[in-house]
Amino acid sequence: MTNQLDHYISSHIKSLYRHKLFSPILYMILLIVLWIIFPIGTILSPKVINEKTSLDKLYKENDRYVSITLTDLKFTGYTQEVLGQTHGYYYYTIQDGCCNIVLLSPKTSEEGLPNINKVTVHAKIQTATKSYHTLLSKIAADLNWTDSGIYGESSSYYISEPGFRYGFSIFLILLFACSGLYAIFSIICYFVYIHFPWLSPPCQQLARFGSPKTLLMQAEEELATLPQLATEDMFITEHFFIEISTDGIAFVPIQEIIWLYKHSTLHKFFWYHFSISYTLCISAKKHLYIQCPKNLKSDIDGIIDYLAEANHDILVGFNEKNRLKVQEIQGTPLQFEKFIALLKKRL
């Protein structure tokens, strides 16, 4: 028993944060993959190209956002509509026998000018879709070309000015940056907690009662010697209550506990009651609150009885008529001493 409980709290803290490392690391990998697949960062400095630049090559090199000067544009007579609203106007320009399709915004095209001699736009290179191929077929018919003829002289990519959504892309960049920084910060913190368990939140919440490192060492020493009471995931030593489970880790000096009670939750599906779960709730001095969920009723009753004997100043339980919820206590403007007096009066 002694060997099994040596450094028991520290070991579980390390194990907890090793498991937590998986999520931010996986998220960072996902962000990197998405950044490579969707190079939204290039929108900040779009590549300057001309009409003769190969769109196929740029797209394959992930240069999706470009600044291009177009000349001799002719309106195709076709528009792109989104949710019943005109989203853009399709134009074509023929340079050296090559037909390029351009989608201009209503503002740039002045809602469908027949001809545009010259215009410079920020745009996104987009791949052909089914609607794009349908458009090419209609343009071929209008120009007395065959489908094979226009497909042979056209790129499988086209230029879309409405696709250059600067505001949305900036939002995505900020989202990537903020969430990535948070993930990196989490990874760094978890590594610190793994190597220095007393810096972890379960230990740092004890800073209000003394040195977290000293209290951790004391709790582990008492736990390794022999706990005075032990359940599956709750322990009582000479000076500490300790809870170690998959839901979290918490420990508190017994002399700092001021109130504890058992909270039961009835789980039901429609009219069928299938289980009851029990939670041990502990309030300590200096606004420390601990919950130990998913425990057996008999285990919680034993813990409550033992702690009440170990510290006669602890207030134990309440009846349903005078129910006083912890969240209600936290929201009141009363001073902590007044809260204790109010609690004693209600109990």
LUMGUGU-467826 format. One line per 4 residues: their letters; for each residue y, z, x of C-alpha. Coordinates in Angstrom, 1 decimal. Layout:
BEGIN
a) Y,Z,X; ...
% end
This chain:
BEGIN
mtnq) 0.0,0.0,0.0; 2.4,1.0,2.8; 1.8,-2.3,4.7; 2.3,-4.3,1.5
ldhy) 5.7,-2.7,0.8; 7.1,-3.0,4.3; 10.4,-4.8,4.0; 9.4,-5.7,0.5
issh) 13.0,-6.1,-0.9; 14.1,-8.3,2.1; 11.0,-10.4,1.8; 11.6,-11.1,-1.8
iksl) 15.3,-11.9,-1.2; 14.3,-14.4,1.4; 11.7,-15.9,-0.8; 14.2,-16.1,-3.7
yrhk) 16.8,-18.1,-1.7; 14.2,-20.3,-0.1; 13.2,-21.5,-3.5; 16.9,-21.8,-4.5
lfsp) 17.5,-24.1,-1.5; 15.5,-26.8,-3.1; 17.9,-27.7,-5.8; 21.1,-28.2,-3.8
ilym) 19.3,-30.1,-1.0; 17.7,-32.4,-3.6; 21.1,-32.8,-5.2; 22.7,-33.8,-1.9
illi) 20.0,-36.4,-1.3; 20.6,-37.8,-4.8; 24.4,-37.9,-4.1; 23.8,-39.8,-0.9
vlwi) 21.4,-42.3,-2.6; 23.9,-42.9,-5.4; 26.8,-43.3,-3.0; 24.8,-46.0,-1.2
ifpi) 23.7,-47.8,-4.4; 27.1,-47.5,-6.1; 29.7,-47.8,-3.3; 32.6,-46.6,-5.4
gtil) 34.3,-45.4,-2.2; 35.3,-49.0,-1.4; 37.6,-49.0,-4.4; 40.1,-47.0,-2.3
spkv) 40.4,-49.9,0.1; 39.3,-53.2,-1.6; 38.3,-56.0,0.8; 40.9,-58.8,0.9
inek) 39.1,-62.2,0.3; 40.0,-65.7,-0.7; 38.4,-68.1,-3.2; 36.1,-69.6,-0.7
tsld) 34.5,-66.3,0.3; 30.8,-66.1,-0.7; 30.5,-63.6,-3.6; 26.7,-63.4,-3.0
klyk) 27.1,-62.2,0.5; 29.8,-59.6,-0.4; 27.7,-58.2,-3.2; 24.6,-57.8,-1.0
endr) 26.8,-56.1,1.7; 28.0,-53.6,-1.0; 31.5,-54.9,-0.8; 31.9,-54.8,-4.6
yvsi) 35.6,-54.1,-4.9; 37.9,-56.8,-3.6; 41.5,-58.1,-3.7; 41.6,-61.8,-4.2
tltd) 44.2,-64.5,-4.7; 43.1,-67.1,-7.3; 44.7,-70.5,-7.9; 44.4,-73.2,-10.6
lkft) 42.7,-71.0,-13.2; 41.8,-72.6,-16.6; 41.1,-70.7,-19.7; 37.5,-71.3,-21.0
gytq) 38.4,-70.3,-24.5; 35.9,-67.4,-24.4; 36.6,-63.7,-24.3; 34.7,-60.5,-23.7
evlg) 34.8,-58.0,-26.5; 33.9,-54.3,-26.3; 33.7,-52.3,-29.6; 35.6,-55.0,-31.4
qthg) 38.4,-55.0,-28.9; 39.2,-57.9,-26.5; 38.3,-56.6,-23.1; 39.0,-59.7,-21.0
yyyy) 39.6,-63.4,-21.0; 37.2,-65.8,-19.1; 38.7,-68.3,-16.7; 37.2,-70.8,-14.3
tiqd) 38.4,-72.4,-11.2; 36.8,-75.2,-9.2; 37.2,-75.1,-5.4; 35.4,-77.6,-3.2
gccn) 33.0,-78.5,-6.1; 32.1,-74.8,-6.7; 32.8,-73.3,-10.1; 33.9,-69.7,-10.0
ivll) 34.1,-67.6,-13.2; 36.8,-65.0,-13.4; 37.3,-62.3,-16.1; 41.0,-61.4,-16.3
spkt) 42.5,-58.5,-18.2; 44.6,-59.2,-21.3; 47.7,-58.1,-19.4; 47.2,-60.4,-16.4
seeg) 46.2,-63.4,-18.5; 49.0,-62.7,-21.0; 46.2,-62.7,-23.7; 44.8,-66.1,-22.8
lpni) 47.3,-68.4,-21.1; 45.8,-72.0,-21.0; 46.5,-72.3,-17.2; 47.4,-69.9,-14.4
nkvt) 48.6,-71.5,-11.2; 48.3,-68.4,-9.0; 47.5,-64.8,-9.4; 46.4,-61.9,-7.1
vhak) 44.1,-59.3,-8.7; 42.1,-56.3,-7.8; 38.6,-56.9,-9.1; 34.9,-56.0,-9.0
iqta) 32.2,-58.4,-8.1; 29.6,-58.2,-10.8; 26.1,-59.7,-11.1; 25.2,-62.2,-13.8
tksy) 23.9,-61.0,-17.1; 22.4,-62.8,-20.1; 25.8,-63.1,-21.7; 27.1,-64.6,-18.4
htll) 24.4,-67.3,-18.5; 25.2,-68.0,-22.1; 28.9,-68.4,-21.1; 27.9,-70.9,-18.3
skia) 25.9,-73.0,-20.8; 28.9,-73.2,-23.2; 31.3,-74.1,-20.4; 28.9,-76.8,-19.2
adln) 28.8,-78.3,-22.6; 32.6,-78.2,-22.8; 32.9,-79.9,-19.4; 30.2,-82.4,-20.2
wtds) 28.0,-80.8,-17.5; 24.3,-80.1,-17.7; 23.1,-76.5,-17.5; 21.3,-77.2,-14.2
giyg) 24.5,-78.9,-12.9; 26.8,-75.9,-13.5; 24.1,-73.4,-12.4; 23.8,-75.3,-9.1
esss) 27.6,-75.2,-8.5; 28.2,-71.6,-9.7; 27.5,-68.3,-8.1; 25.1,-65.8,-9.7
yyis) 28.0,-63.3,-9.4; 31.5,-63.4,-11.0; 34.8,-61.6,-10.5; 35.9,-59.1,-13.1
epgf) 39.4,-57.6,-13.1; 38.6,-55.1,-16.0; 35.6,-54.0,-13.9; 38.0,-52.6,-11.4
rygf) 38.3,-49.2,-13.2; 40.4,-47.4,-10.7; 41.0,-44.2,-12.7; 37.3,-43.8,-13.6
sifl) 36.2,-44.5,-10.0; 38.6,-41.9,-8.6; 37.2,-39.4,-11.2; 33.7,-40.2,-9.9
illf) 34.7,-39.8,-6.3; 36.3,-36.4,-7.0; 33.1,-35.4,-8.9; 31.0,-36.5,-6.0
acsg) 33.2,-34.7,-3.5; 33.5,-31.4,-5.5; 29.9,-31.2,-6.5; 28.8,-32.2,-3.0
lyai) 31.0,-29.5,-1.4; 29.6,-26.9,-3.9; 26.0,-28.0,-3.0; 26.8,-27.7,0.8
fsii) 28.5,-24.3,0.2; 25.4,-23.2,-1.7; 23.0,-24.4,1.1; 25.1,-22.5,3.7
cyfv) 25.1,-19.3,1.6; 21.4,-19.5,1.0; 20.7,-19.9,4.7; 22.9,-16.9,5.4
yihf) 21.1,-14.8,2.7; 17.7,-15.8,4.1; 18.7,-14.6,7.6; 20.8,-11.7,6.6
pwls) 19.4,-10.3,3.3; 22.1,-7.5,3.1; 24.7,-10.2,2.6; 23.0,-11.5,-0.6
ppcq) 24.5,-10.8,-4.1; 21.7,-8.3,-5.0; 22.7,-6.1,-2.0; 26.5,-6.8,-2.1
qlar) 26.8,-5.4,-5.6; 25.9,-2.0,-4.0; 29.0,-2.2,-1.8; 30.8,-0.1,-4.4
fgsp) 28.5,2.8,-3.5; 28.4,2.4,0.3; 27.2,0.1,3.1; 24.9,-2.6,1.6
ktll) 22.9,-2.9,4.8; 22.4,0.9,5.0; 21.4,1.2,1.4; 19.0,-1.7,1.7
mqae) 17.4,-0.1,4.8; 17.1,3.2,3.0; 15.6,1.7,-0.1; 13.1,-0.3,1.9
eela) 12.1,2.8,3.9; 11.5,4.9,0.8; 9.6,2.0,-0.9; 7.4,1.5,2.2
tlpq) 6.7,5.2,2.5; 5.4,5.6,-1.1; 7.1,4.8,-4.4; 7.1,7.8,-6.8
late) 6.5,5.4,-9.8; 5.6,1.7,-9.8; 5.0,-0.9,-12.4; 4.3,-4.6,-12.0
dmfi) 7.9,-5.4,-10.9; 9.8,-2.1,-11.2; 9.7,0.8,-8.7; 11.3,4.3,-8.4
tehf) 11.6,5.9,-5.0; 13.2,9.3,-4.2; 16.8,7.9,-4.5; 16.5,4.4,-5.9
fiei) 15.5,2.4,-8.9; 14.3,-1.1,-7.7; 13.5,-4.2,-9.8; 11.8,-7.2,-8.1
stdg) 10.7,-10.1,-10.3; 10.9,-13.8,-10.7; 14.1,-13.3,-12.9; 15.9,-11.6,-10.1
iafv) 16.2,-8.7,-7.7; 18.3,-5.5,-8.3; 18.3,-1.9,-7.0; 20.7,1.0,-7.6
piqe) 20.9,4.6,-6.5; 19.5,6.9,-9.2; 22.4,9.3,-9.0; 24.8,6.4,-9.8
iiwl) 23.1,5.6,-13.1; 24.9,6.8,-16.2; 23.1,5.1,-19.1; 19.8,3.4,-19.7
ykhs) 18.1,2.1,-22.8; 15.4,-0.3,-24.0; 16.4,-3.5,-25.8; 13.7,-5.3,-27.9
tlhk) 14.0,-8.9,-29.0; 11.8,-10.3,-31.8; 10.8,-13.9,-31.2; 9.9,-15.9,-34.3
ffwy) 9.4,-19.5,-35.3; 10.8,-19.9,-38.8; 9.1,-17.1,-40.7; 6.3,-16.4,-38.2
hfsi) 6.9,-13.5,-35.8; 4.8,-14.3,-32.7; 6.1,-11.8,-30.0; 8.5,-9.0,-29.0
sytl) 10.0,-8.9,-25.6; 11.5,-5.8,-24.0; 14.4,-5.4,-21.6; 15.4,-2.4,-19.6
cisa) 19.2,-2.1,-19.6; 20.9,0.1,-17.0; 24.6,0.9,-16.7; 25.8,2.5,-13.5
kkhl) 29.1,3.8,-12.2; 31.9,1.4,-11.2; 30.9,-1.2,-13.8; 27.5,-2.1,-12.5
yiqc) 25.1,-3.4,-15.1; 21.5,-4.3,-14.6; 19.0,-5.9,-17.0; 15.2,-6.1,-16.3
pknl) 13.8,-8.5,-18.9; 10.2,-9.4,-19.8; 8.6,-6.0,-19.3; 5.9,-4.0,-21.1
ksdi) 7.1,-1.4,-23.6; 5.0,1.2,-22.0; 6.4,0.4,-18.5; 10.0,0.7,-19.7
dgii) 9.3,3.9,-21.5; 7.7,5.4,-18.4; 10.7,4.3,-16.2; 13.2,5.7,-18.7
dyla) 11.4,9.1,-18.9; 11.1,9.4,-15.1; 14.8,8.5,-14.5; 15.9,10.9,-17.2
eanh) 14.0,13.7,-15.4; 15.3,12.6,-12.0; 18.9,12.7,-13.1; 19.7,14.9,-16.1
dilv) 23.2,13.3,-16.4; 21.8,10.0,-17.4; 22.4,9.1,-21.1; 19.2,7.7,-22.6
gfne) 18.9,5.3,-25.5; 20.7,5.0,-28.8; 19.7,4.6,-32.4; 20.3,1.4,-34.4
knrl) 22.9,3.0,-36.7; 25.2,3.9,-33.8; 24.5,0.7,-31.8; 26.9,0.1,-29.0
kvqe) 26.4,-3.1,-27.1; 27.1,-3.5,-23.4; 29.2,-6.6,-24.0; 31.4,-4.6,-26.4
iqgt) 31.9,-1.9,-23.8; 32.9,-4.5,-21.2; 35.5,-6.0,-23.5; 37.3,-2.7,-24.5
plqf) 40.6,-1.6,-22.8; 39.4,2.0,-22.5; 39.3,3.5,-19.0; 35.8,4.2,-17.7
ekfi) 36.1,8.0,-18.2; 37.1,7.4,-21.9; 34.1,5.1,-22.3; 31.7,7.8,-21.1
allk) 33.3,10.3,-23.6; 33.0,7.7,-26.4; 29.4,7.0,-25.5; 28.4,10.7,-25.5
krl) 30.1,11.1,-28.9; 28.2,8.1,-30.4; 24.9,9.2,-29.0
% end
